[in-house]
């Protein structure tokens, strides 16, 4: 005897979307090249949608693929998460923290650490003015972040957005700044990798 697997499909949501598009289940079946009974079973959660069908369905309904998956009962991580703009960087790469509670939150990817924060480029004459840098909130050993774009905190207390390289002297690092200037042989206390850059 075969057990029927029932998925937690939000049938009402699908029916509402079909009504919005003035589509019947029969017409949807034709668009998806399926038998109408397959649509009925899928909407009742007694048949799984294939990946290709989910992609087509999202396009037909004019919604994100992840939303279709969510309504099909598939647990989906949020597409975007809000992160605080906690600092800004000038055209020389110098980072200035913003006072807590005075900054905006911006949407970013959900696949970076939840303790991440954003550093915004603020240099009116710069091509990259306004760009958002999503930074790991963990202060890492700089040796672990070599060859990455990162926020780098120096012994002097200043922090820079730079491409981190090994220094020419033992125990030091070279910082290639956003304006392409080089700060060589710097003592770096910690570094946090930039995971994602969002142009604006």
Secondary structure as UniProt FT lines:
FT   HELIX           11..20
FT   TURN            21..22
FT   HELIX           25..32
FT   HELIX           36..43
FT   TURN            44..45
FT   HELIX           51..61
FT   HELIX           65..71
FT   TURN            72..73
FT   STRAND          80..89
FT   TURN            91..92
FT   STRAND          94..97
FT   TURN            100..101
FT   STRAND          105..109
FT   TURN            110..111
FT   TURN            114..115
FT   STRAND          117..121
FT   TURN            124..125
FT   TURN            127..130
FT   STRAND          132..135
FT   HELIX           142..145
FT   TURN            146..147
FT   STRAND          149..154
FT   TURN            155..156
FT   STRAND          159..166
FT   TURN            170..171
FT   STRAND          173..177
FT   TURN            178..179
FT   STRAND          182..186
FT   STRAND          188..198
//
